Amino acid sequence: MSRYIVIGAGALGGLLAAQWILADVPVTLVARGAQYDAIARDGIRIRRPHGDEVVRVHVVDSIGEALPTSSDALVLAVKSQDAESAIAAIAWQPLADGEGLVADLPILTVQNGLATEAVALRRFATVIGVSVGIPSSHLEPGVVVSPAYPTVGAAWLGGYPKSLPGEEERHRVAFAAAGFAAAIEPDIAAAKRRKLLASMHNMVDVFAAELEQAEDAEAALVEEARFVFARAKLPIAPPPVGVVPLQIGNVAGHVPGHLSTWQSFARGTTNEVDFLSGEVVLIAREHGLTAPLNAAVARALGAHAARGGRPGEVPLPPEFVYDLLSRPRWSYSV
């Protein structure tokens, strides 16, 4: 099995690298700053329901230090907002075996949102989009909380912009070896739109809102996004079939439910709202539509992040009032 070079050591990148080490799949992890320091010193600590597990991983601080060769594959595990700069930084680096450039390798894009695959395709000829669902969290360097076990998450893979059967299958096998329920998607862009709808919860979770209010807001954001996708003639993949629910256990000291966007605000780092609600807004504007609720969320959370805000500090935007939430889908402005 070829080596994977995982770029980014957050909840997904760190977990993937550790799981592949445990499955005897060759892997090198590229991390930066405090992440690199913690992992190089202590390994990756995976906190599971049955206890903590420390996994030693080959970690480097740059793609050059990873000594990539023509037999490797890349996993881009940075957040959506960092994908463009990460891809630009690695694509034109030479391979250590003299057999070409990093851009000649297959790249697996595991980001939320819809933008990364096209960004990667600008430089990489072989792009495999991956839509991932994990309940993991990452709030301190070198530590990942993974409350699902023994299956740690789900992954749907597909070539972009079209199917690449041989490539898809070998990477599906690798994800399965890492403890993921892994399947091939015939239209990975449609699958990522399905995931984007699910990610509306991530953004609502950042606001200070009662449960019923949050649920109504999430449903309204999803309805609006569906309307935009339908008018733009962008299909959404149907719900996956035959997926066994993950077994989620308790991890001491861990509060479950807060996913990637909440974690970004909690750490005070950049966030991917511009690639979630902001993506819906972009598509709407490109097609002469409006998406007032998603625009309000992107605006409110963008301004909150610029102030250094944390989760639970701002209410839902005033656009989330009963008369707007209750408007039928076909009445949105066009």
C-alpha positions as CSV (number, residue, x, y, z in Angstrom):
1,M,0.0,0.0,0.0
2,S,1.4,3.4,-0.9
3,R,2.3,6.0,1.7
4,Y,-0.1,8.7,2.6
5,I,1.2,12.2,3.3
6,V,-1.5,13.9,5.5
7,I,-1.3,17.7,5.5
8,G,-2.9,19.1,8.6
9,A,-3.0,17.6,12.1
10,G,-6.5,18.7,13.4
11,A,-9.3,16.4,14.4
12,L,-9.5,14.6,11.1
13,G,-5.8,14.7,10.0
14,G,-4.5,13.7,13.4
15,L,-7.0,10.9,13.7
16,L,-6.4,9.6,10.2
17,A,-2.6,9.5,10.7
18,A,-3.0,7.7,14.0
19,Q,-5.5,5.2,12.7
20,W,-3.3,4.4,9.7
21,I,-0.3,3.9,12.0
22,L,-2.4,1.4,14.0
23,A,-3.4,-0.3,10.8
24,D,0.2,-0.5,9.5
25,V,-0.5,1.8,6.6
26,P,2.5,4.0,5.8
27,V,1.9,7.6,6.7
28,T,3.7,10.9,7.2
29,L,2.0,13.8,8.9
30,V,2.7,17.4,8.0
31,A,2.0,19.7,11.0
32,R,3.0,23.3,11.9
33,G,3.7,25.3,15.0
34,A,2.4,24.0,18.4
35,Q,0.8,21.0,16.6
36,Y,4.2,19.9,15.3
37,D,5.9,20.5,18.6
38,A,3.4,18.5,20.6
39,I,3.2,15.6,18.2
40,A,7.0,15.4,17.7
41,R,7.5,15.4,21.4
42,D,4.6,13.3,22.7
43,G,2.9,11.6,19.7
44,I,-0.8,12.0,19.0
45,R,-3.1,11.3,22.0
46,I,-6.4,9.8,20.9
47,R,-9.0,10.0,23.7
48,R,-11.5,7.2,23.3
49,P,-14.4,5.9,25.4
50,H,-12.2,3.0,26.7
51,G,-9.2,5.3,27.5
52,D,-6.5,7.3,26.0
53,E,-4.1,5.9,23.3
54,V,-0.8,7.5,22.4
55,V,0.3,6.9,18.8
56,R,3.8,7.8,17.6
57,V,3.6,9.3,14.1
58,H,6.3,10.3,11.7
59,V,5.7,14.1,11.7
60,V,7.4,16.8,9.7
61,D,6.9,20.5,9.4
62,S,6.9,20.9,5.6
63,I,6.1,18.9,2.5
64,G,9.8,19.0,1.6
65,E,10.7,17.3,4.9
66,A,8.2,14.6,4.0
67,L,10.4,13.6,1.0
68,P,7.5,12.9,-1.2
69,T,8.0,10.3,-4.0
70,S,6.0,9.3,-7.1
71,S,4.4,6.4,-5.2
72,D,2.8,8.6,-2.5
73,A,-0.7,10.0,-2.2
74,L,-1.7,13.3,-0.4
75,V,-4.5,13.9,2.0
76,L,-5.3,17.6,2.3
77,A,-6.7,17.8,5.9
78,V,-6.6,21.5,6.5
79,K,-9.8,23.5,6.9
80,S,-11.6,24.8,3.8
81,Q,-10.4,28.4,4.4
82,D,-6.8,27.2,4.3
83,A,-7.0,24.9,1.3
84,E,-6.0,27.4,-1.4
85,S,-2.8,28.5,0.4
86,A,-1.9,25.0,1.4
87,I,-2.3,23.7,-2.2
88,A,-0.3,26.6,-3.6
89,A,2.5,25.9,-1.1
90,I,2.9,22.2,-2.0
91,A,1.9,21.8,-5.6
92,W,5.1,22.8,-7.5
93,Q,7.6,21.3,-5.0
94,P,9.9,18.6,-6.6
95,L,9.5,15.0,-5.7
96,A,12.4,13.5,-3.8
97,D,12.9,10.7,-6.3
98,G,13.2,13.1,-9.2
99,E,10.1,11.7,-10.9
100,G,8.2,14.9,-11.2
101,L,6.4,17.4,-8.9
102,V,4.0,17.1,-5.9
103,A,1.2,18.1,-8.3
104,D,1.7,14.8,-10.1
105,L,0.4,12.9,-7.1
106,P,-3.2,12.0,-6.3
107,I,-4.7,14.4,-3.8
108,L,-7.6,13.6,-1.5
109,T,-9.6,16.6,-0.4
110,V,-11.6,16.0,2.8
111,Q,-12.9,19.6,3.4
112,N,-16.4,20.6,4.2
113,G,-18.0,22.9,1.6
114,L,-17.8,22.8,-2.2
115,A,-14.8,24.8,-3.2
116,T,-11.7,22.7,-2.5
117,E,-12.0,20.2,-5.3
118,A,-11.9,22.9,-8.0
119,V,-9.0,24.6,-6.2
120,A,-7.1,21.4,-6.2
121,L,-7.9,20.6,-9.9
122,R,-6.3,23.8,-10.9
123,R,-2.9,22.2,-10.1
124,F,-3.5,18.5,-9.5
125,A,-4.7,16.2,-12.3
126,T,-5.9,13.5,-10.0
127,V,-8.4,14.8,-7.4
128,I,-10.4,12.5,-5.1
129,G,-13.1,14.3,-3.1
130,V,-13.9,12.8,0.3
131,S,-17.0,13.7,2.3
132,V,-16.3,12.8,5.9
133,G,-18.5,12.5,9.0
134,I,-16.7,12.1,12.3
135,P,-17.8,13.1,15.9
136,S,-14.2,13.9,16.8
137,S,-13.0,17.1,18.3
138,H,-9.7,18.9,18.6
139,L,-9.1,21.7,21.1
140,E,-5.5,21.3,22.1
141,P,-2.3,20.5,20.2
142,G,-1.6,16.9,19.7
143,V,-4.9,15.7,21.2
144,V,-7.9,14.3,19.4
145,V,-11.1,13.2,21.1
146,S,-12.7,10.3,19.2
147,P,-15.8,9.1,20.9
148,A,-16.9,6.7,18.2
149,Y,-15.3,3.2,18.4
150,P,-14.4,0.8,16.8
151,T,-15.8,2.6,13.6
152,V,-14.4,6.1,14.0
153,G,-16.4,7.8,11.2
154,A,-17.8,7.6,7.7
155,A,-16.3,8.5,4.4
156,W,-17.7,8.8,0.9
157,L,-15.1,9.1,-1.9
158,G,-15.3,10.0,-5.5
159,G,-13.2,11.3,-8.3
160,Y,-13.6,15.0,-9.3
161,P,-14.9,16.1,-11.7
162,K,-15.6,12.5,-12.8
163,S,-15.3,9.1,-11.4
164,L,-11.8,7.5,-11.2
165,P,-12.7,3.9,-10.4
166,G,-9.2,2.5,-9.7
167,E,-8.1,5.4,-7.6
168,E,-11.3,5.6,-5.7
169,E,-11.2,2.0,-4.7
170,R,-7.7,1.9,-3.4
171,H,-8.3,4.9,-1.2
172,R,-11.6,3.5,0.0
173,V,-9.7,0.4,1.1
174,A,-7.3,2.6,3.0
175,F,-10.0,4.6,4.8
176,A,-11.7,1.3,5.7
177,A,-8.3,0.1,7.2
178,A,-8.3,3.3,9.3
179,G,-11.6,2.4,10.9
180,F,-14.0,4.4,8.6
181,A,-17.2,3.1,7.1
182,A,-16.1,3.9,3.5
183,A,-18.0,3.9,0.3
184,I,-17.7,5.2,-3.3
185,E,-19.9,8.1,-4.4
186,P,-20.8,8.3,-8.1
187,D,-21.1,12.2,-7.8
188,I,-18.8,13.5,-5.1
189,A,-19.9,17.1,-5.7
190,A,-23.5,16.1,-5.0
191,A,-22.4,14.2,-1.9
192,K,-20.6,17.3,-0.6
193,R,-23.7,19.4,-1.1
194,R,-25.5,16.8,1.0
195,K,-22.8,17.3,3.7
196,L,-23.1,21.0,3.4
197,L,-26.7,20.8,4.4
198,A,-25.8,18.8,7.4
199,S,-23.1,21.4,8.3
200,M,-25.7,24.1,8.8
201,H,-26.0,22.7,12.3
202,N,-22.3,23.5,12.9
203,M,-22.9,27.2,12.3
204,V,-26.1,27.5,14.3
205,D,-24.3,25.9,17.2
206,V,-22.0,28.9,17.5
207,F,-24.9,31.3,18.4
208,A,-26.6,31.7,21.7
209,A,-29.9,30.1,21.1
210,E,-32.5,27.9,22.8
211,L,-32.8,24.4,21.4
212,E,-36.1,25.0,19.6
213,Q,-34.9,28.3,18.2
214,A,-31.7,26.6,17.0
215,E,-33.5,23.7,15.4
216,D,-35.9,26.1,13.6
217,A,-33.0,28.2,12.3
218,E,-31.1,25.1,11.1
219,A,-34.2,23.9,9.2
220,A,-34.6,27.3,7.6
221,L,-31.0,27.5,6.5
222,V,-31.3,24.0,5.0
223,E,-34.5,24.9,3.2
224,E,-33.0,28.0,1.7
225,A,-29.9,26.1,0.6
226,R,-32.0,23.4,-1.1
227,F,-34.0,26.1,-2.9
228,V,-30.7,27.7,-4.2
229,F,-29.3,24.4,-5.3
230,A,-32.5,23.5,-7.1
231,R,-32.7,26.8,-8.9
232,A,-29.0,26.5,-9.9
233,K,-29.7,22.9,-11.1
234,L,-27.1,21.5,-8.7
235,P,-28.1,18.0,-7.5
236,I,-27.9,16.8,-3.9
237,A,-26.9,13.2,-3.3
238,P,-29.7,11.1,-1.8
239,P,-29.2,9.9,1.8
240,P,-26.7,7.1,2.0
241,V,-28.2,3.6,2.4
242,G,-26.9,0.7,4.4
243,V,-24.9,3.0,6.8
244,V,-24.7,1.5,10.3
245,P,-25.0,4.3,13.0
246,L,-21.8,5.0,14.8
247,Q,-21.5,3.8,18.4
248,I,-20.7,6.9,20.4
249,G,-19.3,6.5,23.8
250,N,-18.5,8.9,26.7
251,V,-15.0,10.3,27.0
252,A,-14.1,11.8,30.4
253,G,-14.1,15.5,30.3
254,H,-15.5,15.8,26.8
255,V,-18.7,17.6,26.0
256,P,-20.1,15.9,22.9
257,G,-22.0,17.6,20.0
258,H,-19.8,20.7,19.3
259,L,-18.3,20.1,15.8
260,S,-15.7,21.8,13.6
261,T,-17.1,25.4,13.4
262,W,-17.8,25.6,17.1
263,Q,-14.3,24.2,17.8
264,S,-12.7,26.9,15.5
265,F,-14.4,29.7,17.4
266,A,-13.5,28.0,20.7
267,R,-9.8,27.9,19.7
268,G,-10.0,31.5,18.3
269,T,-8.7,30.3,14.9
270,T,-10.0,31.0,11.4
271,N,-13.3,29.3,10.5
272,E,-15.0,27.9,7.4
273,V,-18.3,29.8,7.5
274,D,-17.5,31.6,4.3
275,F,-17.4,28.1,2.7
276,L,-20.6,26.9,4.2
277,S,-23.3,29.5,4.4
278,G,-21.0,31.7,2.3
279,E,-21.0,29.1,-0.5
280,V,-24.8,29.1,-0.6
281,V,-24.7,32.9,-0.9
282,L,-22.2,32.7,-3.7
283,I,-24.2,30.3,-5.7
284,A,-27.4,32.3,-5.1
285,R,-25.8,35.5,-6.3
286,E,-24.2,33.8,-9.4
287,H,-27.7,32.7,-10.4
288,G,-29.6,36.0,-9.7
289,L,-31.1,34.7,-6.5
290,T,-30.9,35.8,-2.8
291,A,-30.2,33.7,0.3
292,P,-31.0,36.1,3.1
293,L,-30.7,33.7,6.0
294,N,-27.4,32.2,4.9
295,A,-26.1,35.7,4.1
296,A,-27.1,36.9,7.6
297,V,-25.3,34.0,9.2
298,A,-22.1,34.5,7.2
299,R,-22.2,38.2,8.0
300,A,-22.8,37.8,11.7
301,L,-20.2,35.0,12.3
302,G,-17.7,36.8,10.1
303,A,-18.0,39.9,12.1
304,H,-17.9,37.9,15.4
305,A,-14.7,36.1,14.4
306,A,-13.1,39.4,13.4
307,R,-13.8,40.6,16.9
308,G,-12.2,37.5,18.4
309,G,-15.5,36.2,19.6
310,R,-16.2,32.8,21.1
311,P,-19.2,30.4,20.9
312,G,-22.4,31.4,22.7
313,E,-21.7,35.1,22.8
314,V,-24.1,36.4,20.1
315,P,-27.8,35.7,19.3
316,L,-29.1,34.5,16.0
317,P,-29.3,37.4,13.5
318,P,-32.6,39.4,13.4
319,E,-33.4,37.9,10.0
320,F,-34.5,34.7,12.0
321,V,-37.9,35.9,12.9
322,Y,-41.1,33.9,12.6
323,D,-42.5,35.5,9.4
324,L,-39.2,34.8,7.5
325,L,-38.7,31.3,8.9
326,S,-42.2,30.4,7.9
327,R,-42.1,31.6,4.3
328,P,-42.6,28.8,1.8
329,R,-39.6,27.9,-0.2
330,W,-41.0,29.2,-3.5
331,S,-41.5,32.7,-2.0
332,Y,-37.8,33.6,-1.7
333,S,-36.7,36.5,-3.8
334,V,-35.4,35.7,-7.2
